[in-house]
């Protein structure tokens, strides 16, 4: 086999390859037949088309790629080597892979395949957004360490928002100072429990009672401690804003008419917030007096709410795990995009139950979302976004009312330190909870609430 169109090195390499595959000339049937198609007289009037058959395997090849017979003989033998290699190794040739890829691209996808593909893209997008918060988390951690040093040096004069400066002796006569370790503990408790269905307010009140905060003479000590517990919620608010920046950007674009879905979500969040805004302002005094641990009932309202909430979670999980109910629920559940303002208003009304410390705002809104027909992940996401607005409003109101007292008693460094600690711990807690609820249910939180209620109840009874 020799031809000016075939490189000598290529011809030698092909013969070596044939020898390695055990192909002998005696195993081949080769015929030269008249060509067909375009190409002029050279193709139509000469037998340049090559037919090649490998007798042991039955592989047949017909080659008419070139105008030269010898070139077609070379190409036919090279194609025979590729087919034999494919059969021996059991692997698809590169050419077949490319052809199948083209077929898959041209094949029309079914509606279910398109939905699955879009859901996968959305899932990966959510994972990327969560990953993007890691740099923000590292920055917050460094600020947290700086805040701890600033809080440790908070033994000097404490300025108030009114421009009055109190000395250390004057401050300590109003209430015992808050140490850095106490601020750290309260920040961690706030951040971890704010978006878990276990009631952050109940945990903070319990921690304050255990550490003796807010027990100074007069009402200022209690107001300052309560204001501190509510104001460090800003750390949890920043955590949600960082992790769900994509959703918030969509809402912002929707306000200016660039994202209809974002506008609908923003309207739903406002509708869910309105009931809590109205009832919260109307009943704030009664709620703080009777339910925040300083009324005649002490911590018992919180203990009762923990216990009842745990039972509700376990009952809900039992209903969700029933096979017939579970299949129907999965079939009827809706994503967050299908939420209407009426459904959001119902969730907002249920959120008002969380004004009772120990109920948990997250628990109320998640159960409300599931009750209105949302999937559990969608209900959790709407709970976080609704909490962003609700907690921001609550923090702003308390800062306006008791911010001066809090800054007078605790200074500036201690609240800032607690806020940053809450930011870091809330970011970790939110990412963990989203991943956990995608694989498990909420039963663990129900058992925890019941166990905590029993432990606190026994402690209260033991102390009389």
Buried (B, 14 or more C-beta within 10 A) or exposed (E): EEBEEBEEEEBEEBEEBBEEEEBEEEEBEEEBEEBEEEBEEEBEEBEBBBBBBBEEBEBEBBBBEBBBBBBBBBBBBBBBBBBBBBEEEEEEBEEEEEEEEEEEEEEEEEEEEEEEEEEEEEEEEBEEBBEEBEEBBEEBBEBBEBBBEBBBEBEEEBBBEEEEEBEEEEBEEBBBBBBBEBBBBBBBBBBBBBBBBBBBBBBBBBBBBEBEBBBBEEEBBBBBBBBBBBBBBBBBBBBBBBBBBBBBEBBBBBEEEEBEEBBBBBBBBBBBBEBBBEBBEEBBEEBBEBBBBBBEEEBBBBBBBBBBBBBBBBEBBEEBEEEEEEEEBEEEBBEBEEBBBEBBBBBBBBBBBBBBBBBBBBBBBBBBBBBBBBBBBBBBBBBBBBBBBBBBBBBBBBBEEBBBBBBBBBBBBBBBBBBBBBBBBBBEBBBEBBEBBEEEBBBEBBEBBBEBBBEBBEEEEEEE
